Amino acid sequence: MKNYWMLIPILFLFVFQPSNSNAQQKGDPMFQVPLGIASYTFRNHWENGVEETLDIIQSLGFTEFEGGAPAGVSPEDFKQMCAERGISIPSTGTGFDQLEKDPMAVADRAKALGASYVMCAWIPHKVGQFSKADADRAIQVFNQAGKVLKENGIVFKYHVHGYEFQPYEDATLLEYLIENTDPNVVKLQMDVMWTHFGGGDPAALLQKYGDRWVSLHLKDFKKGAPKNLTGLTGPENDVPLGEGELDFPGILKEANRIGIKHMFIEDESEHELEALPKSIAYLKSLRY
């Protein structure tokens, strides 16, 4: 009896330790954000009708769309078509050239869509030979354009595409690019497949750069298919989520930990209508 007093501090810590409301519990879903789709997935559909394509997107359960208005449709009209189907457009894209020449026009188009983010997915370079000079050009453009976009209430993000993993000094040109862009005006979007394709570890990079990452593109890569530093591969190597090489549980755990709020499935195969339901079911099946 005389030694029971030694247990009091331990019992106090156990009983009165504050709970973490954000802590994940066993059985919680790993996919915890709105279901998003990248517009490139439906590249072969828009010509068959914009509203018809949006109907397909709605029927699959997507509530967030990343992209711009298809040819012949104004941003305002496209935003309305999406809204009528319960779909928002949190993010849109831009080409590097327009970002370099007229970032204000990029901001205006994003605002017309109701988007809060603008992403750029490709830095001009000779395929397979991304260089420090290419990265330096991008750093200058991203910092300047990112400032303009931020002044207009838009967040700029660079979409990692895999070719940036060229070695540089003791690291890679991706790390050089990230560390030399202004974190206040340049954020990042990880395409998990392209990151893997270029030799990167998606979960480790999410952990390393934390809140620089604001969104993900989710797609998987065929087991055993060849990889390189071009940022280019055939549609036959795009497989439904969970059927390829990527560790989605590890990626989603880290993405949740750092607070990623937007994740867009991007299917680059030629069988997207067959693959998407499989990918969605897989994401929803993942549990802690």
Backbone as CSV, one residue per row, in Angstrom:
resi,resn,N_x,N_y,N_z,CA_x,CA_y,CA_z,C_x,C_y,C_z
1,MET,0.821,-1.208,0.000,0.000,0.000,0.000,0.851,1.253,0.000
2,LYS,1.969,1.190,0.734,2.759,2.404,0.894,3.396,2.873,-0.403
3,ASN,3.449,2.035,-1.459,4.068,2.437,-2.723,3.058,2.913,-3.751
4,TYR,1.760,2.918,-3.417,0.747,3.330,-4.382,0.897,4.788,-4.799
5,TRP,1.446,5.610,-3.891,1.594,7.032,-4.231,2.452,7.227,-5.468
6,MET,3.329,6.276,-5.775,4.204,6.396,-6.944,3.417,6.285,-8.241
7,LEU,2.223,5.711,-8.187,1.416,5.552,-9.399,0.613,6.791,-9.740
8,ILE,0.492,7.744,-8.797,-0.365,8.900,-9.009,0.040,9.719,-10.231
9,PRO,1.341,10.070,-10.410,1.705,10.847,-11.609,1.363,10.139,-12.905
10,ILE,1.538,8.818,-12.921,1.247,8.057,-14.146,-0.245,8.072,-14.428
11,LEU,-1.054,7.861,-13.353,-2.502,7.889,-13.531,-2.991,9.267,-13.963
12,PHE,-2.358,10.317,-13.445,-2.745,11.682,-13.815,-2.515,11.915,-15.301
13,LEU,-1.345,11.484,-15.782,-1.035,11.674,-17.201,-1.990,10.881,-18.070
14,PHE,-2.345,9.678,-17.640,-3.227,8.829,-18.443,-4.643,9.401,-18.511
15,VAL,-5.141,9.859,-17.366,-6.523,10.313,-17.294,-6.700,11.698,-17.883
16,PHE,-5.734,12.594,-17.645,-5.927,13.995,-17.996,-5.174,14.438,-19.239
17,GLN,-4.476,13.523,-19.891,-3.762,13.900,-21.109,-4.762,14.354,-22.157
18,PRO,-4.563,15.572,-22.728,-5.512,16.064,-23.728,-5.519,15.181,-24.961
19,SER,-6.709,14.973,-25.523,-6.822,14.144,-26.726,-6.529,14.976,-27.959
20,ASN,-6.044,14.333,-28.994,-5.778,14.989,-30.272,-6.942,14.678,-31.202
21,SER,-7.783,15.664,-31.458,-8.982,15.430,-32.259,-8.655,15.067,-33.694
22,ASN,-7.413,15.355,-34.132,-7.023,15.047,-35.504,-6.362,13.675,-35.627
23,ALA,-6.159,13.005,-34.495,-5.493,11.706,-34.535,-6.372,10.699,-35.277
24,GLN,-5.722,9.850,-36.052,-6.458,8.844,-36.806,-6.703,7.618,-35.925
25,GLN,-7.879,7.052,-36.037,-8.237,5.860,-35.288,-8.237,4.652,-36.218
26,LYS,-8.019,3.494,-35.649,-8.057,2.271,-36.436,-9.427,2.144,-37.096
27,GLY,-9.427,1.934,-38.385,-10.672,1.815,-39.132,-11.096,3.080,-39.839
28,ASP,-10.453,4.231,-39.524,-10.767,5.477,-40.225,-10.351,5.367,-41.692
29,PRO,-11.088,6.012,-42.615,-10.675,5.992,-44.016,-9.383,6.776,-44.224
30,MET,-8.541,6.286,-45.097,-7.319,7.018,-45.426,-7.597,8.150,-46.410
31,PHE,-8.585,7.948,-47.270,-8.940,8.999,-48.230,-9.984,9.887,-47.574
32,GLN,-9.574,11.112,-47.215,-10.404,11.960,-46.364,-10.742,13.314,-46.982
33,VAL,-10.593,13.453,-48.278,-10.853,14.732,-48.939,-11.925,14.535,-50.011
34,PRO,-12.484,15.621,-50.553,-13.460,15.451,-51.637,-12.857,14.692,-52.816
35,LEU,-13.680,13.913,-53.493,-13.209,13.127,-54.632,-12.999,14.054,-55.827
36,GLY,-11.743,14.171,-56.270,-11.408,15.086,-57.354,-10.937,14.368,-58.598
37,ILE,-11.114,15.026,-59.744,-10.703,14.471,-61.036,-9.921,15.520,-61.814
38,ALA,-8.860,15.085,-62.458,-8.069,15.962,-63.324,-8.644,15.925,-64.730
39,SER,-8.748,17.079,-65.360,-9.450,17.192,-66.642,-8.846,16.323,-67.743
40,TYR,-7.511,16.089,-67.678,-6.861,15.313,-68.740,-7.450,13.909,-68.852
41,THR,-8.004,13.407,-67.772,-8.629,12.082,-67.785,-9.702,11.988,-68.868
42,PHE,-10.408,13.103,-69.108,-11.532,13.098,-70.057,-11.192,13.796,-71.373
43,ARG,-9.901,13.764,-71.713,-9.421,14.445,-72.925,-10.114,13.960,-74.190
44,ASN,-10.563,12.709,-74.212,-11.199,12.150,-75.403,-12.722,12.269,-75.384
45,HIS,-13.263,12.968,-74.392,-14.711,13.017,-74.217,-15.329,14.366,-74.548
46,TRP,-14.596,15.457,-74.323,-15.203,16.785,-74.435,-15.828,17.038,-75.803
47,GLU,-15.208,16.508,-76.846,-15.739,16.743,-78.194,-17.097,16.076,-78.394
48,ASN,-17.445,15.155,-77.522,-18.754,14.496,-77.600,-19.838,15.279,-76.878
49,GLY,-19.437,16.383,-76.263,-20.394,17.217,-75.552,-19.892,17.554,-74.156
50,VAL,-19.812,18.837,-73.841,-19.294,19.253,-72.541,-20.235,18.826,-71.427
51,GLU,-21.530,19.110,-71.575,-22.469,18.753,-70.514,-22.594,17.237,-70.366
52,GLU,-22.539,16.532,-71.491,-22.591,15.074,-71.427,-21.385,14.511,-70.658
53,THR,-20.220,15.115,-70.888,-19.010,14.670,-70.185,-19.102,14.983,-68.695
54,LEU,-19.607,16.161,-68.377,-19.784,16.516,-66.968,-20.794,15.592,-66.285
55,ASP,-21.783,15.134,-67.042,-22.740,14.178,-66.484,-22.038,12.874,-66.079
56,ILE,-21.090,12.440,-66.904,-20.329,11.225,-66.583,-19.504,11.455,-65.314
57,ILE,-18.849,12.617,-65.262,-18.022,12.949,-64.096,-18.874,12.974,-62.831
58,GLN,-20.047,13.582,-62.933,-20.961,13.627,-61.781,-21.407,12.220,-61.383
59,SER,-21.719,11.384,-62.372,-22.229,10.047,-62.082,-21.211,9.177,-61.363
60,LEU,-19.933,9.481,-61.549,-18.873,8.730,-60.887,-18.636,9.202,-59.463
61,GLY,-19.263,10.309,-59.091,-19.157,10.786,-57.722,-18.134,11.875,-57.483
62,PHE,-17.568,12.421,-58.550,-16.569,13.473,-58.374,-17.245,14.798,-58.019
63,THR,-16.656,15.492,-57.048,-17.189,16.797,-56.643,-16.183,17.923,-56.807
64,GLU,-14.942,17.590,-57.185,-13.933,18.607,-57.480,-13.287,18.311,-58.824
65,PHE,-13.024,19.377,-59.560,-12.477,19.269,-60.915,-11.261,20.176,-61.007
66,GLU,-10.176,19.647,-61.556,-9.010,20.491,-61.809,-8.817,20.612,-63.313
67,GLY,-8.934,21.844,-63.797,-8.750,22.080,-65.219,-9.422,23.366,-65.640
68,GLY,-9.441,23.588,-66.943,-10.057,24.781,-67.492,-11.270,24.443,-68.329
69,ALA,-11.886,25.471,-68.868,-13.050,25.268,-69.725,-12.620,24.658,-71.055
70,PRO,-13.346,23.663,-71.551,-13.033,23.087,-72.867,-13.184,24.138,-73.979
71,ALA,-12.581,23.877,-75.100,-12.623,24.797,-76.240,-14.061,25.150,-76.592
72,GLY,-14.288,26.433,-76.800,-15.602,26.897,-77.204,-16.542,27.229,-76.068
73,VAL,-16.096,27.051,-74.826,-16.927,27.333,-73.654,-16.213,28.388,-72.808
74,SER,-16.932,29.402,-72.383,-16.322,30.434,-71.553,-16.087,29.892,-70.146
75,PRO,-15.097,30.432,-69.440,-14.879,30.001,-68.052,-16.119,30.165,-67.183
76,GLU,-16.825,31.267,-67.366,-18.021,31.533,-66.567,-19.104,30.473,-66.816
77,ASP,-19.312,30.145,-68.107,-20.333,29.137,-68.437,-19.929,27.756,-67.926
78,PHE,-18.653,27.454,-68.026,-18.191,26.147,-67.563,-18.344,26.034,-66.050
79,LYS,-17.996,27.086,-65.346,-18.189,27.104,-63.899,-19.645,26.830,-63.539
80,GLN,-20.572,27.453,-64.286,-22.000,27.267,-64.021,-22.428,25.831,-64.310
81,MET,-21.949,25.264,-65.413,-22.284,23.876,-65.748,-21.818,22.928,-64.643
82,CYS,-20.622,23.167,-64.132,-20.100,22.330,-63.056,-20.934,22.493,-61.790
83,ALA,-21.227,23.755,-61.448,-21.980,24.030,-60.223,-23.349,23.354,-60.236
84,GLU,-23.971,23.314,-61.397,-25.285,22.668,-61.518,-25.220,21.177,-61.206
85,ARG,-24.035,20.624,-61.247,-23.842,19.201,-60.986,-23.118,18.961,-59.658
86,GLY,-23.015,19.999,-58.837,-22.374,19.858,-57.535,-20.870,19.710,-57.607
87,ILE,-20.275,20.232,-58.680,-18.837,20.117,-58.893,-18.203,21.504,-58.791
88,SER,-17.192,21.646,-57.964,-16.442,22.901,-57.871,-15.138,22.774,-58.642
89,ILE,-14.513,23.921,-58.909,-13.238,23.961,-59.651,-12.206,24.659,-58.762
90,PRO,-11.640,23.937,-57.804,-10.686,24.594,-56.904,-9.375,24.952,-57.576
91,SER,-9.068,24.280,-58.694,-7.756,24.455,-59.308,-7.853,24.375,-60.824
92,THR,-7.030,25.179,-61.486,-6.944,25.137,-62.946,-5.469,25.134,-63.341
93,GLY,-5.204,25.045,-64.621,-3.821,24.971,-65.086,-3.473,26.088,-66.034
94,THR,-2.181,26.202,-66.299,-1.688,27.163,-67.271,-0.410,26.634,-67.890
95,GLY,-0.127,27.066,-69.111,1.140,26.748,-69.741,2.243,27.665,-69.228
96,PHE,3.464,27.204,-69.315,4.608,27.985,-68.835,4.719,29.307,-69.583
97,ASP,4.500,29.276,-70.901,4.670,30.493,-71.699,3.717,31.589,-71.258
98,GLN,2.463,31.249,-71.014,1.521,32.284,-70.591,1.843,32.778,-69.191
99,LEU,2.292,31.874,-68.345,2.695,32.271,-67.002,3.850,33.271,-67.066
100,GLU,4.736,33.049,-68.016,5.901,33.923,-68.176,5.508,35.271,-68.786
101,LYS,4.604,35.238,-69.789,4.294,36.449,-70.551,3.184,37.289,-69.943
102,ASP,2.168,36.647,-69.345,1.004,37.399,-68.892,0.347,36.739,-67.682
103,PRO,1.004,36.770,-66.528,0.422,36.123,-65.350,-0.908,36.741,-64.913
104,MET,-1.124,38.012,-65.253,-2.390,38.644,-64.883,-3.551,37.986,-65.629
105,ALA,-3.335,37.638,-66.898,-4.377,36.947,-67.660,-4.649,35.575,-67.056
106,VAL,-3.601,34.926,-66.556,-3.766,33.635,-65.891,-4.632,33.798,-64.645
107,ALA,-4.367,34.840,-63.877,-5.146,35.103,-62.666,-6.606,35.390,-62.998
108,ASP,-6.832,36.191,-64.034,-8.207,36.535,-64.417,-8.995,35.297,-64.822
109,ARG,-8.365,34.405,-65.571,-9.061,33.187,-66.004,-9.377,32.300,-64.810
110,ALA,-8.431,32.197,-63.873,-8.675,31.388,-62.672,-9.849,31.946,-61.874
111,LYS,-9.892,33.262,-61.731,-10.986,33.878,-60.970,-12.332,33.656,-61.658
112,ALA,-12.336,33.676,-62.991,-13.589,33.441,-63.725,-14.105,32.027,-63.505
113,LEU,-13.197,31.083,-63.282,-13.577,29.698,-63.023,-13.943,29.469,-61.559
114,GLY,-13.593,30.441,-60.709,-13.791,30.266,-59.278,-12.678,29.468,-58.625
115,ALA,-11.535,29.353,-59.318,-10.421,28.550,-58.817,-9.563,29.338,-57.829
116,SER,-9.040,28.636,-56.846,-8.135,29.229,-55.862,-6.679,28.912,-56.145
117,TYR,-6.448,27.935,-57.041,-5.094,27.496,-57.365,-4.891,27.487,-58.873
118,VAL,-3.647,27.772,-59.272,-3.221,27.610,-60.661,-1.965,26.749,-60.652
119,MET,-1.963,25.707,-61.477,-0.777,24.857,-61.553,-0.164,24.893,-62.937
120,CYS,1.156,24.757,-62.952,1.922,24.618,-64.194,2.586,23.249,-64.150
121,ALA,2.417,22.461,-65.220,2.842,21.058,-65.189,4.073,20.754,-66.036
122,TRP,4.638,21.762,-66.717,5.770,21.441,-67.586,6.664,22.664,-67.744
123,ILE,7.944,22.482,-67.543,8.952,23.527,-67.769,9.627,23.226,-69.106
124,PRO,9.696,24.177,-70.031,10.325,23.910,-71.329,11.775,23.419,-71.161
125,HIS,12.094,22.346,-71.879,13.462,21.808,-71.845,13.583,20.737,-72.924
126,LYS,14.811,20.352,-73.218,15.050,19.260,-74.146,14.734,17.954,-73.428
127,VAL,13.859,17.154,-74.023,13.347,15.953,-73.351,14.496,15.065,-72.866
128,GLY,14.419,14.727,-71.593,15.422,13.860,-70.993,16.681,14.581,-70.550
129,GLN,16.729,15.900,-70.770,17.951,16.646,-70.448,17.628,17.927,-69.668
130,PHE,16.709,17.833,-68.727,16.386,18.988,-67.885,17.652,19.452,-67.186
131,SER,17.942,20.751,-67.262,19.223,21.274,-66.797,19.052,22.342,-65.725
132,LYS,20.159,22.727,-65.108,20.130,23.802,-64.126,19.655,25.101,-64.771
133,ALA,20.050,25.350,-66.018,19.595,26.562,-66.714,18.076,26.552,-66.868
134,ASP,17.502,25.383,-67.173,16.043,25.269,-67.268,15.401,25.543,-65.911
135,ALA,16.003,24.997,-64.875,15.464,25.203,-63.524,15.573,26.673,-63.123
136,ASP,16.685,27.317,-63.458,16.866,28.731,-63.105,15.836,29.612,-63.800
137,ARG,15.533,29.297,-65.052,14.502,30.051,-65.765,13.146,29.889,-65.055
138,ALA,12.855,28.655,-64.690,11.580,28.388,-64.017,11.508,29.083,-62.666
139,ILE,12.588,29.069,-61.920,12.612,29.723,-60.612,12.256,31.195,-60.749
140,GLN,12.846,31.850,-61.738,12.568,33.271,-61.941,11.097,33.496,-62.313
141,VAL,10.597,32.707,-63.254,9.208,32.863,-63.709,8.233,32.528,-62.581
142,PHE,8.474,31.446,-61.878,7.556,31.037,-60.817,7.503,32.068,-59.693
143,ASN,8.647,32.592,-59.316,8.658,33.596,-58.243,7.932,34.873,-58.660
144,GLN,8.150,35.307,-59.902,7.516,36.543,-60.369,6.011,36.344,-60.562
145,ALA,5.645,35.278,-61.260,4.227,35.024,-61.525,3.483,34.659,-60.240
146,GLY,4.147,33.918,-59.376,3.518,33.543,-58.121,3.141,34.752,-57.284
147,LYS,3.978,35.779,-57.352,3.677,37.014,-56.620,2.441,37.701,-57.198
148,VAL,2.351,37.763,-58.532,1.188,38.372,-59.185,-0.079,37.605,-58.820
149,LEU,0.002,36.287,-58.875,-1.170,35.471,-58.566,-1.587,35.649,-57.107
150,LYS,-0.621,35.666,-56.207,-0.963,35.843,-54.793,-1.636,37.184,-54.551
151,GLU,-1.167,38.230,-55.232,-1.781,39.555,-55.090,-3.232,39.557,-55.559
152,ASN,-3.588,38.538,-56.367,-4.955,38.414,-56.871,-5.728,37.280,-56.187
153,GLY,-5.216,36.845,-55.053,-5.920,35.840,-54.266,-5.809,34.423,-54.779
154,ILE,-4.813,34.161,-55.635,-4.633,32.844,-56.239,-3.310,32.244,-55.767
155,VAL,-3.312,30.952,-55.473,-2.096,30.250,-55.079,-1.499,29.559,-56.305
156,PHE,-0.222,29.828,-56.571,0.468,29.141,-57.668,1.126,27.869,-57.142
157,LYS,1.041,26.800,-57.951,1.709,25.549,-57.582,2.368,24.939,-58.805
158,TYR,3.541,24.375,-58.602,4.232,23.649,-59.669,3.945,22.165,-59.523
159,HIS,3.556,21.559,-60.627,3.186,20.143,-60.697,4.422,19.317,-61.069
160,VAL,4.916,18.552,-60.107,6.121,17.749,-60.337,5.837,16.661,-61.370
161,HIS,6.731,16.570,-62.383,6.471,15.702,-63.528,7.512,14.606,-63.746
162,GLY,8.511,14.512,-62.864,9.437,13.384,-62.934,10.776,13.662,-63.568
163,TYR,10.824,14.563,-64.546,12.099,14.844,-65.215,13.040,15.677,-64.339
164,GLU,12.508,16.260,-63.250,13.289,17.151,-62.398,14.257,16.398,-61.472
165,PHE,14.240,15.064,-61.539,15.101,14.281,-60.662,16.505,14.089,-61.230
166,GLN,16.847,14.879,-62.231,18.233,14.890,-62.699,19.136,15.217,-61.512
167,PRO,20.252,14.481,-61.360,21.138,14.772,-60.233,21.774,16.147,-60.351
168,TYR,21.911,16.816,-59.218,22.568,18.126,-59.166,23.275,18.251,-57.829
169,GLU,24.596,18.454,-57.894,25.437,18.487,-56.707,25.154,17.233,-55.877
170,ASP,24.752,17.390,-54.620,24.503,16.206,-53.795,23.030,15.846,-53.719
171,ALA,22.222,16.454,-54.581,20.778,16.223,-54.513,20.222,16.094,-55.938
172,THR,19.072,16.727,-56.210,18.459,16.700,-57.534,18.042,18.105,-57.916
173,LEU,17.736,18.291,-59.193,17.248,19.597,-59.631,15.858,19.891,-59.077
174,LEU,15.104,18.866,-58.712,13.825,19.128,-58.058,14.059,19.837,-56.722
175,GLU,14.976,19.317,-55.941,15.275,19.937,-54.660,15.832,21.346,-54.845
176,TYR,16.662,21.514,-55.847,17.196,22.846,-56.160,16.062,23.805,-56.506
177,LEU,15.111,23.339,-57.306,13.969,24.156,-57.713,13.112,24.537,-56.505
178,ILE,12.825,23.560,-55.669,11.984,23.822,-54.494,12.671,24.805,-53.549
179,GLU,13.937,24.587,-53.310,14.642,25.373,-52.304,15.007,26.774,-52.777
180,ASN,14.872,27.031,-54.075,15.182,28.367,-54.593,13.956,29.131,-55.064
181,THR,12.774,28.559,-54.849,11.544,29.309,-55.103,11.019,29.816,-53.767
182,ASP,10.299,30.932,-53.825,9.792,31.580,-52.622,8.614,30.785,-52.072
183,PRO,8.746,30.209,-50.885,7.655,29.390,-50.335,6.373,30.174,-50.080
184,ASN,6.463,31.494,-50.047,5.269,32.311,-49.835,4.416,32.443,-51.084
185,VAL,5.026,32.240,-52.264,4.279,32.432,-53.509,4.354,31.237,-54.455
186,VAL,5.158,30.244,-54.130,5.285,29.047,-54.979,5.046,27.810,-54.128
187,LYS,3.928,27.139,-54.377,3.604,25.881,-53.702,3.814,24.735,-54.687
188,LEU,3.457,23.535,-54.262,3.754,22.342,-55.058,2.558,21.406,-55.146
189,GLN,2.440,20.772,-56.321,1.488,19.679,-56.497,2.289,18.437,-56.856
190,MET,2.107,17.382,-56.088,2.806,16.137,-56.404,1.933,15.240,-57.266
191,ASP,2.418,14.912,-58.452,1.861,13.811,-59.218,2.615,12.587,-58.741
192,VAL,1.936,11.726,-58.000,2.651,10.651,-57.318,3.256,9.651,-58.307
193,MET,2.577,9.441,-59.441,3.138,8.504,-60.416,4.391,9.069,-61.067
194,TRP,4.336,10.338,-61.498,5.512,10.921,-62.142,6.673,11.046,-61.159
195,THR,6.360,11.321,-59.900,7.416,11.377,-58.890,8.108,10.026,-58.789
196,HIS,7.321,8.967,-58.720,7.850,7.603,-58.672,8.602,7.274,-59.966
197,PHE,8.047,7.669,-61.089,8.641,7.396,-62.403,10.047,8.000,-62.523
198,GLY,10.226,9.180,-61.918,11.520,9.845,-61.976,12.516,9.368,-60.933
199,GLY,12.089,8.461,-60.072,12.998,7.911,-59.073,12.810,8.478,-57.682
200,GLY,11.779,9.297,-57.479,11.530,9.872,-56.164,10.656,8.990,-55.301
201,ASP,10.694,9.253,-54.005,9.863,8.556,-53.027,8.752,9.522,-52.617
202,PRO,7.518,9.313,-53.095,6.456,10.286,-52.816,6.246,10.581,-51.334
203,ALA,6.127,9.547,-50.509,5.866,9.777,-49.083,7.017,10.528,-48.425
204,ALA,8.246,10.174,-48.778,9.411,10.842,-48.179,9.474,12.306,-48.583
205,LEU,9.132,12.616,-49.826,9.153,14.010,-50.279,8.016,14.816,-49.660
206,LEU,6.866,14.191,-49.463,5.784,14.873,-48.745,6.245,15.232,-47.345
207,GLN,6.914,14.308,-46.703,7.409,14.551,-45.349,8.477,15.643,-45.342
208,LYS,9.386,15.613,-46.310,10.509,16.558,-46.315,10.049,17.996,-46.500
209,TYR,9.099,18.216,-47.422,8.724,19.591,-47.763,7.377,20.023,-47.198
210,GLY,6.740,19.133,-46.443,5.579,19.511,-45.644,4.552,20.368,-46.357
211,ASP,4.292,21.558,-45.786,3.194,22.379,-46.303,3.511,23.111,-47.598
212,ARG,4.665,22.868,-48.193,4.861,23.354,-49.570,3.906,22.632,-50.519
213,TRP,3.541,21.392,-50.161,2.613,20.600,-50.981,1.181,20.995,-50.653
214,VAL,0.390,21.296,-51.687,-1.005,21.689,-51.448,-2.005,20.764,-52.133
215,SER,-1.546,19.897,-53.029,-2.473,18.973,-53.678,-1.707,17.811,-54.293
216,LEU,-2.451,16.776,-54.668,-1.866,15.588,-55.287,-2.612,15.231,-56.566
217,HIS,-1.887,14.638,-57.525,-2.490,13.871,-58.605,-2.256,12.412,-58.267
218,LEU,-3.328,11.633,-58.295,-3.248,10.218,-57.956,-3.342,9.367,-59.209
219,LYS,-2.306,8.636,-59.490,-2.352,7.606,-60.526,-1.276,6.571,-60.240
220,ASP,-1.448,5.381,-60.807,-0.564,4.261,-60.508,0.213,3.869,-61.760
221,PHE,1.303,3.113,-61.541,2.221,2.759,-62.617,2.372,1.249,-62.703
222,LYS,2.262,0.729,-63.915,2.311,-0.712,-64.165,3.562,-1.347,-63.563
223,LYS,3.350,-2.446,-62.854,4.466,-3.139,-62.215,5.495,-3.598,-63.241
224,GLY,6.757,-3.248,-62.994,7.851,-3.701,-63.828,8.091,-2.916,-65.101
225,ALA,7.257,-1.919,-65.401,7.455,-1.120,-66.616,8.701,-0.238,-66.447
226,PRO,9.401,0.055,-67.537,10.634,0.845,-67.432,10.356,2.298,-67.039
227,LYS,11.302,2.862,-66.295,11.207,4.251,-65.842,12.443,5.009,-66.291
228,ASN,12.303,6.330,-66.435,13.428,7.163,-66.845,13.195,8.604,-66.403
229,LEU,13.989,9.539,-66.938,13.896,10.943,-66.539,13.290,11.826,-67.621
230,THR,12.424,11.253,-68.466,11.784,12.058,-69.518,10.484,12.709,-69.046
231,GLY,9.859,12.147,-68.026,8.524,12.610,-67.648,7.484,12.196,-68.669
232,LEU,7.787,11.158,-69.439,6.898,10.688,-70.504,6.870,9.168,-70.511
233,THR,5.665,8.602,-70.605,5.519,7.158,-70.766,4.192,6.889,-71.451
234,GLY,4.016,5.690,-71.950,2.816,5.370,-72.719,1.591,5.129,-71.848
235,PRO,0.394,5.301,-72.419,-0.847,5.093,-71.654,-1.006,3.665,-71.166
236,GLU,-0.313,2.711,-71.803,-0.421,1.320,-71.373,0.189,1.092,-69.985
237,ASN,1.010,2.046,-69.528,1.645,1.912,-68.214,0.839,2.565,-67.094
238,ASP,-0.302,3.157,-67.430,-1.201,3.731,-66.429,-2.232,2.677,-66.062
239,VAL,-2.253,2.287,-64.791,-3.173,1.233,-64.350,-4.051,1.768,-63.219
240,PRO,-5.198,1.125,-62.945,-6.048,1.579,-61.842,-5.281,1.646,-60.526
241,LEU,-5.654,2.579,-59.681,-4.994,2.725,-58.387,-5.049,1.407,-57.621
242,GLY,-3.910,1.059,-57.049,-3.835,-0.175,-56.279,-3.382,-1.373,-57.059
243,GLU,-3.268,-1.243,-58.385,-2.845,-2.386,-59.206,-1.394,-2.259,-59.663
244,GLY,-0.746,-1.158,-59.325,0.613,-0.920,-59.787,1.643,-0.913,-58.673
245,GLU,2.677,-0.108,-58.861,3.841,-0.133,-57.987,3.762,0.806,-56.791
246,LEU,2.852,1.768,-56.800,2.898,2.812,-55.777,2.291,2.381,-54.448
247,ASP,2.860,2.919,-53.383,2.412,2.633,-52.021,1.400,3.690,-51.608
248,PHE,0.135,3.503,-51.982,-0.880,4.511,-51.675,-1.190,4.637,-50.182
249,PRO,-1.205,3.556,-49.407,-1.395,3.760,-47.969,-0.331,4.669,-47.366
250,GLY,0.923,4.451,-47.732,1.994,5.300,-47.214,1.868,6.742,-47.668
251,ILE,1.483,6.930,-48.927,1.322,8.277,-49.476,0.170,9.005,-48.785
252,LEU,-0.979,8.331,-48.650,-2.150,8.978,-48.057,-1.939,9.291,-46.573
253,LYS,-1.273,8.412,-45.864,-0.989,8.692,-44.455,-0.182,9.980,-44.314
254,GLU,0.841,10.124,-45.135,1.685,11.325,-45.042,0.947,12.553,-45.545
255,ALA,0.163,12.396,-46.607,-0.622,13.520,-47.129,-1.610,14.020,-46.084
256,ASN,-2.249,13.108,-45.375,-3.173,13.500,-44.319,-2.438,14.186,-43.171
257,ARG,-1.266,13.674,-42.852,-0.514,14.243,-41.732,-0.146,15.698,-41.983
258,ILE,0.218,16.022,-43.237,0.633,17.397,-43.526,-0.538,18.282,-43.958
259,GLY,-1.721,17.693,-44.080,-2.916,18.501,-44.313,-3.288,18.770,-45.756
260,ILE,-2.954,17.860,-46.676,-3.368,18.022,-48.070,-4.893,18.008,-48.149
261,LYS,-5.466,19.003,-48.836,-6.926,19.146,-48.890,-7.530,18.779,-50.251
262,HIS,-6.691,18.644,-51.291,-7.214,18.362,-52.624,-6.403,17.243,-53.271
263,MET,-7.096,16.211,-53.733,-6.453,15.099,-54.433,-7.284,14.777,-55.673
264,PHE,-6.615,14.765,-56.815,-7.298,14.566,-58.092,-6.805,13.279,-58.746
265,ILE,-7.720,12.350,-58.989,-7.356,11.181,-59.781,-7.089,11.643,-61.212
266,GLU,-6.014,11.146,-61.795,-5.745,11.422,-63.207,-5.453,10.092,-63.885
267,ASP,-6.316,9.699,-64.797,-6.152,8.431,-65.507,-5.704,8.745,-66.928
268,GLU,-4.498,8.300,-67.271,-3.949,8.574,-68.599,-4.041,7.359,-69.517
269,SER,-4.736,6.327,-69.070,-4.908,5.150,-69.907,-5.925,5.434,-71.006
270,GLU,-6.139,4.463,-71.843,-7.174,4.582,-72.878,-8.438,3.835,-72.458
271,HIS,-8.538,3.486,-71.180,-9.688,2.732,-70.668,-10.199,3.392,-69.389
272,GLU,-10.275,4.715,-69.419,-10.573,5.464,-68.188,-11.934,5.136,-67.587
273,LEU,-12.948,4.871,-68.420,-14.273,4.601,-67.877,-14.343,3.239,-67.186
274,GLU,-13.454,2.343,-67.563,-13.357,1.061,-66.864,-12.480,1.185,-65.624
275,ALA,-11.432,1.995,-65.734,-10.454,2.092,-64.648,-10.933,2.946,-63.486
276,LEU,-11.649,4.025,-63.767,-12.000,4.969,-62.699,-12.816,4.331,-61.568
277,PRO,-13.852,3.541,-61.862,-14.581,2.914,-60.744,-13.681,2.026,-59.883
278,LYS,-12.723,1.347,-60.503,-11.786,0.514,-59.745,-10.909,1.384,-58.844
279,SER,-10.429,2.497,-59.390,-9.567,3.395,-58.614,-10.323,3.997,-57.435
280,ILE,-11.555,4.414,-57.690,-12.371,5.012,-56.625,-12.644,3.985,-55.527
281,ALA,-13.019,2.774,-55.926,-13.310,1.728,-54.939,-12.072,1.409,-54.104
282,TYR,-10.913,1.380,-54.746,-9.673,1.103,-54.017,-9.389,2.206,-52.992
283,LEU,-9.479,3.465,-53.416,-9.220,4.573,-52.486,-10.151,4.484,-51.280
284,LYS,-11.414,4.228,-51.545,-12.392,4.201,-50.454,-12.244,2.968,-49.553
285,SER,-11.530,1.958,-50.042,-11.347,0.752,-49.246,-10.210,0.877,-48.228
286,LEU,-9.338,1.858,-48.423,-8.153,1.969,-47.567,-8.527,2.494,-46.187
287,ARG,-8.043,1.804,-45.165,-8.323,2.150,-43.767,-7.027,2.175,-42.969
288,TYR,-7.051,2.974,-41.926,-5.922,2.987,-40.994,-5.906,1.688,-40.201
